[in-house]
Amino acid sequence: MAVKTACKSCQKRQSAKERILDIAFSFFKTPLYEQVSLNDIAKKAGISKAAIFRHFKNKADLVCAMQNRFFNDVADYIISIKQDLTAAIWSKDVSLYRIVLRNTVKTYFEYPEYLFYMLSHSAVSIKDYREQTLLLSKKLEEKGLSLKMLGGMFGVNYSPENFSVFNLKNYAAISYAFISVAYFLILSLSGQKKSSASDQAESGCLEKYVLQEPAFDSETIADLLDFGIYSPQRYLSYERMKELDEKAHIDLSKIPPANKIFCALSQVIDKYGFPGVTVKRLADTLNMAKSSLYSYFDSKKTLIHKLLTEEIYLMISSLDEVCGEITDSTELAYVFFRALTEYFLARQDILTVFRWTRMSGSIIPEQYEHEDFSLQNFKLSADVDEAEQLDKLPFKMTRRIFFTWISVVSSSIVMRKNIHNLSDENCYEIVKLCFDFMQRGLTSDTN
């Protein structure tokens, strides 16, 4: 049975209240990390702010309604794929896996606002994850499906007090697929168009910090996830990955402590999410006056750009030392992935800010791509022939795209470490699994 492209809840809604929610979600059609005001929603809807209050008591009521709609629609979609996904798991039928994979990718491309809403509000603390999981559980139970069954498919124990992973392979596959779709969808949007400066100032989207990249359609990305990027003669075996682990160590003693403002920024994001970052909250976390921070940075965006750029410069310099002697491109990619994960595991206090890379699709914000700070200064960025044509892809996979993709997957693995009670060794095992998915594809016979 083919999966429906989208759940019925996602279809056009008619009531005024639902129309306001439609408008609120429309701000997430591109990556968003700013709060959306009621004035912005009213203006886009062509109504007064007072008209919104006829349907919602306050902003918090609207935010709650958005969260309820999101989890209700996610539950509907899970119900819609349940039959095919269950059959695929029990029968090991690759064709059924492909149906689920391709329809899920297509749905995200048709409804990007759901993906970017999820990224903007994704839990980074156990408390937030528990609250979101219980809400999804409630919606699923209302529709006759238990979260425990879903956890069996995803390899995760879902209970109020336990989110541990019991099947690393299933967990790695779901995580890798979701993160990769998000990354390439962001690249697709940036390749299709760039918003004007005024539009970006109004929406708060990060699109202007993404370099122009090729536009990808859902079939291209489904093919990438399905079949991988390398031909068999370039595959790394599990045994070879273990051998390369010995070369993938960063000298952590050379890395200075993280900037205290960067750590405070990470704490604020942990507590309030990206939309909740304010200079006042950052100053309070640092026990500083708000005016003192403005003596360092003229705006919140400048602050984030500057701190993130400094950290990325340090990170890539450290990785260059590890990867500089490796000449085989496939081995280089794996060592980069493994060493980067080690770096993130050692600096988890700043990791939350790396959600930026998931939202921007670029490892370096564009305004810092100038002569004295450019990826071109690093060995890792040196393209073979400007762009390397990987065996199975219909587009040029530049090293910039490829290494940023790896960095997004790596940071996401480590970000969920504490939520799912993963050890460092678990994370390194997930790296091997995800790299194998990259090279062979999710539906390979060996996977």
N, C-alpha and C positions, 0 to 999 in steps of 0.2 A: 504494500500500500504506500503510495507516494505521500510524503509529508506536505501539508499545506504550507504555502510560502510564508504566511503570517497568521498569527492567531486571530480569531474573530474579534477579540477585544481591541485589536489595533486598528480596526476599520473605522471609517468616519463616524464621528459622534455628533449628535444634533443639538443637545441641550446647551443653554448658555453657559452653565457651569462647566460642562465638558469642553466647550469651545475655549473657555479661559484656560483650562488645563492644556488643551492643544497648543495654545499660544505660548504658555509657559515652557512646555517641552520643546517648542520650535527653536528656542534659544540654544538648545543643545545639539542642533544639527551640525554644528562645527565644534571642535574642542573648546571647552569653556572652563575657566577657573575663577571667574568673578561671580559675585552674587547678582542675581537678576532682581531688580527692584519692581515693586508694584507699579510704579510710574512707567517703567519700560514695558511691562506687560499690557497695561492699559493703552499706551500709545500704539503699540503694535496691533492690538485688538480693535482699535478705533472706538474705545469707550472711555468713560471717566474712571478715575480711581474709585470713586464712590460706588460705581456700578459693580466693581469687584466685591465690595463689602456686602452686597445683597446676597452673595453666594458663599462667601468665606468670611469668618469672623475677623481674621487678621492674617498677617503674612504666615505665621506659624501654622494656621489652619490650612492655607494653600499648600505649604511645603508638605504637610502631613498627607493631604489629598494626592499630591504628586507621588509621594512614596507608596501610597496604597495602590494607585493606578499602576505604577511600575511593577510592583510585586504581583499584582493580580494578573497583568499581562504576561509576565514571565511564567507564572504558574500555568496560564492558558497554553503558552507555547510548549512548555514541558509536557503537558497533557497531550498536545497534538503530535509530539514525536515519540511518546512513550511506547506505542506498539512496535514501531520500527526499531527503536533503540533496544528494547527488551529482546526482540527477535534476533537482532544482530549479535547481542552479547551471548545469548544461549546457543545460537547456531554457528557463530563465527563466520557469518556470511558477509564477505567484504562488500558486496553490492549494496547491502542494507546500510552498512556503515557509511558508504559513499552518499546514499540518499540523504541520510541525516546530516552529514557534514555539509553537503552542497546546499541543502535547503536552509541550514542554519546560517551559513555565510551569506546567502542571498537575502535572508531576513535582516541581518545586520546592515547590509548595504542599502536595503530599502527603508530601514528605520534607524538611521545613524544616531538619532536623538536618544534612543534607548541605550546604545553602547556608550555614548559620551556622558550620559547621565550616570550610568553605572561607574564609569571611570572617575568621574568627578566626586561621586559619593561613596566610592568603594571603601570598605572598612580597613583600617590599618591597626586597630586595637582589638583585643579579644572581646572587650565589652561591646563595641560597635558591631563586631561580627556576630556575636551572640544575638543581639537585638534584631539584626537584619535576617539572620537565619530563622529565628522564631517567627518573624513576620511572614517569611516565605513559607514556612511550615504550616502556618495557619491558613494561608491562601490555598496551599495544596490540599490540605485536609478538607477544606470546604468543597473541593472539586473531586474528592475521593481518592487522592494519592498521598501516600505517606512520604515524608522526607527521608525516612530510613531506607526506603526502596531506592530513592534517588541517590542516597549516599553509597549504596551498594554498587550502583553504576559508576559513580565518580571516584570510588575508592576512599571515601571519607566517612568517618563516624559522625553522624549528625545527631547530637543530643544537647540539652541545655548546658552541660558541663564538659563535653568531650567532642573535640573536632579533630581528633588524631587521624592520621592517614594509615590505612591498613593495606592499601594496594598502590604502591608507588607508581607503577606503570599507568594505571588508569588515571590517577591524579595528575601525573605529568602530561598525559595526552590531552586531558581537558584543559589544563592550565596553558599548555603550549598553543593549542588551537585558539583559545580565546584571546590571548595576548597577541598572537600573530595577526589575527583578523583585525584587532584594534589598530595595530601599528600600520598595516598596509591600507586600511581604510583612511587613516589620517593622511598617509602619503598620497592616496588617490585624490582626496579632497584638495590637497595643496597643489597637486599637479593639474587639476582642472581649472582652478582660478585662484586669484589672490584678492582678498577683500581690500577695499580702499581703506586708507588710514582712518578716515572718519568712521567707517563702519566698524573697524576693529576697536576703536576707542569706545564706541557705544556698546559693543557686545562683549568686549573683554576677551575675545578669542585669541589664541596664540598663533593663528595661521600665518601671520606675517613673519614669524621666526622660523618658518620651514622653507627650505630652499625648494625651488620648483623641481618636482620629480614626475616621472611618468604617471599617467592616470591608469589605475588598475580597475578592472571590473570584477564582479564577484566570481565569475568562472575562472579567471586567471588565478585569483587567490585560492579558490577551491582546488585547482590543479596543483598549486604550489604545496598546499597542505596534504593533498592526497598522494602525490607522487614524489615529493621531495625535490631537491635541487641538483643532486649529483647523479652521474651515471655509475653503474656498479664498479667499474675499475677504479673509482676514486673513493669508494667507501672506506671508512676507518672501522676496523673491528673493535669489539669491546676490549679485547686484550691489548690492542695498540693504544686505545684511549688510556688504559691503566698505566701503560709504560710512559705515555706522554705526561701523566700527572706529575711525574718526578721533575719535569722541566717547567711545570706551570706554577711555580711558587714565587710570590712577591716577597721581597725583603721588607717586611713590615716595620723593621726598626728604623728605616730611612724615612718613614712617612710621619710628618708632624701631626700633633693633635688637631682635630677639626676646629675650625673657627667657631668661637662661642656664639656668635650671632647666627651662624649656620645651624648649629645644634638647637638653638632656641627656636629658629624658624621651623625646624623639623618637629619640635614639640608642639608648636601651635597648630601645624598641619595635622599631626596625630589627633589632637583634641577637637579641632573645629573643621577639618577638611580644607582644601584649597580655597573654596568660596568664603571661608570664615577667617582667612588671614587678614589681619589689620595691623597697622603700625602700632596702635595702642596695645593690642594683645602681645605683640612681639616685645614692646618696651616693658610691659608688666612682667613677662617671663624673665627678662634680663634684669629686672629691678632698676630700670633706667627711666629717665624722663623721655616722653615722646619726642620732645624737641632735640634731645641728644642724638637720637637715631637719625634725624633729618640732617645733622651735621656730617654724617657719613654718606647718606644716600638721599637723593632728592625725591624719590617716590618708592612705593612698594615694588613696582616692577623692576626698577633699577637695582634695588636691593637683591631681589631674587636672581636677576641676570648675573650680577657681579659675583655673588657668592657661589652660584652654581658653576659659573665659568672657571673660577679659581680652583674649585674642587675637581672639575673635569680635567683641567690642565694637569693637575697633580696625578690624577688617576691614569690618564693616557701616558704620561711620562713614565710612570711605574710599570705599566703594561709593556711599553716599548722595550724596556730593559729585559723583560722576560721573553718577549716574542722576537727580538731582533735577530737571533741566530737561526730561526726556523725558515726554511726556504719552500717547503711544500705548502701550497695554499690551503689544502684541506686540514693539514695538521696545524697550521697557523690559526685557522678559525677555531679549532677545538681548544688549543692552548689559551687563546684569548678568552674564550667562554669560561674555561675552568679557572684561570687566573683572576679574571674579573669577579667571579663569584667569591673567590677567596678574599678579594679586596672588599667587597660589599659585606661579607661576613665579619670582617675585622672592623668595619666602620658603620655598624648598624644605627648609630646615633644620628647619622646624617642621611640615612637611606631614604626616608620619606620624601625628601625634596626631589629625589630622582623619579618620582611620579611625573615630574616635568617632562622627562623624555618620552613617557607614554602619551602625554597630551600634545607634545609639540612635534613628535616624529623626527626630531633631529638631536644629535648628541651635542651640538654646539649652536646656541642661538645665533641667527644670521648676522646680527649687528656686530658680533665679535669676530667675524670672518675677515680680518684685515691682516696686514703684512706681519705684524709681530705676534698675532695669536690666530693661527689657522691650523686646521687638521693637516694641511699639507706639510707642516713642520715635522710630522711624526711618520715613522716608518710604516706604521699600520695603515696609513691612509694612501700609501703609494699604489696606485692602480697598475695592473699589469699592462693593459693597453687602454688607458683612460677608464674603461669599464670592462669587467670580465664577463664574458658570455657564459653563464653556467649552463650545463648540458640540457636541462629539461625545461628551461624558462623561455617564454616568448618575448622577454624584455631584458634590457641590460641591468644586471644586478651589480651596481657599483659597490665598491668597498664601503663607501659612506653609508649606503642603505644597509648593506649586509652587517657591518659591525655595529651600527645603531640598533638593528633588529636584535642581534645577540645581546646587546647591553640592556634592552628593554626586557627581554625574557629573563636574563640573569637577575636584574634588580627585582623583578616581580617574584621570582622564586624565593629570594631571601626575605622580601617584605612579608611573606606569609609564613615564614619559618616559625615564629612564636605562636601564631594563631593555631597552627596545626601540630605544634609540639614536635617539630622536625629537628633532628640533630644536624651538625655540620656534614657528617657523612651522608645523611639522607639527601641533603642539598646537592652534594657532589654526584650522587647517584642519579638524581633528577636531571642534572646537567648532561650526563651521558645519555640518558633516555631522550631528552629534548634534542640533543645534537643528532642522535640517530633518526629522530623524526624529521629533522631538517634535511638530512642527506638521503633517506630512503622514502620518506612519506609516512603518513599515519596509517595507511591501509596496506602497507607492504606486508607480504607473507611473513617476514621475519619479525614484524611488530604485532 
